[in-house]
Amino acid sequence: MSNNKVTILIGLMVIMAACNKPSGELQVEALPIDATVSGNILIGPSVINDPNRFVWGGSVVKGDDGKYHMIYNTFECGDSLPEFGNGWVLHSKLAYAVSDYPDRDFQFKKIVLLGRALEGDTAAWDAQMVSNPHLKKFNNKYYLYFIGSKDPGIQPPGSPGEKLNKRNRVQQNQKIAVIEFNSFDDLMNGNFKRPKAPILSPRTRVKPDNIVNPSPAGTAAKPDNIIVVNPSVTYRPTDGKYLLYFKGNLYDTNWRGVHGVALSDSPTGPFTPLDDIIFDFRTEDGKLASAEDPYVWYHKTHKKFYAVFKDFSGKITGQEPGLAILESTDGIKWTKPAEPFFMKKQVVLQSGDTIKVNRLERPQLLIDDDGNPEVLYSACSIININPTKKGESFNVQIPLKLK
């Protein structure tokens, strides 16, 4: 073989290897939103809020009709009702809104899912509440992943859970389920089968005290410990698996969010959780850096997975609390990119003002065909929302631009 042919062959091999190698780094810039400050909230086309309800996390897909469909978490507010920190656990519902645009003008249509006790079924696994909506479209069908819970009741005297109030009993009983539907008209009109059981439940219940139905002494906690919440589902093209990411809770004095992943051949399961903790990043004392609310997707061009989530301490972003981003080639082992800071806890208005916010979480993204984020949908509040009974929370839609 001539030297020229060898050079051409080597060149082709290098090009093919480059095409199959994960590449690229994802950095985005948050663009200004169409909103203004009114008291303790933002109002305007880029925001969903409701004076009669708290509004929290929302998830969006583009429908076959070209419209943008959102399912978001909401629950009533008022002086006679619990404050936000208790209300989301006891009364959360899921609402539907739609827009002609991906980043503004979402209009509320109706409540599409609520705790089944309000429909007369107090024994259902999701009798008390539903929350954490996560919308996906796979193979021309839509899937609404969500969490639900019910109150297991006052615990027997002398049991590890005897001192728990209703809020904490319900919180400790949260599980993940999914609804499959063909169209948003079907969802609006109730033309879907509501799951009689969750698709993922905790395998261990390890906590030193104040726990409902604890695991036997000496049990090693799995990532799906006590609860499974914050579902995020994506498809892995290398083997056709669906990956369901979730958060559980570990306790080393205080609670600490810990994450795992479960695998399935179908969007509806059954899902088999792995034993390993993922997003395993540690603080200086060796403890897990606390995080929650992962949104995970596969980038077709970069040939890798990305995860955006809330970093409580700034130990993952490397700077300050906010939204962090990680990457992975297989969806299981995760590393920090060169710039792990995805977004600060702030929004920029079209007026030029920058508004620092207390909460920017439950990130959900609209992803283009290549895998680039186009819009961030985030639960938001300017103030500490937990103690208030006013509807001073909202969902903000932030358009994104690649840097």
FENDAZI-V288789 format. One record per helix or strand. SS is the DSSP state (h for helix, s for strand). FROM is the first residue (numbers start at 1). TO is the last residue. Records with the same first field share a line. If there is no record, write none. Layout:
BEGIN
SS=FROM-TO + FROM-TO
END
This chain:
BEGIN
h=3-20 + 84-91 + 116-119 + 166-171 + 184-188
s=28-30 + 33-33 + 36-38 + 41-43 + 47-48 + 50-50 + 53-62 + 68-76 + 93-99 + 107-113 + 129-138 + 141-149 + 175-181 + 200-200 + 204-204 + 225-225 + 229-236 + 241-251 + 255-264 + 272-273 + 278-278 + 282-282 + 288-288 + 291-299 + 304-311 + 322-328 + 335-343 + 346-349 + 354-356 + 359-367 + 373-381 + 394-402
END
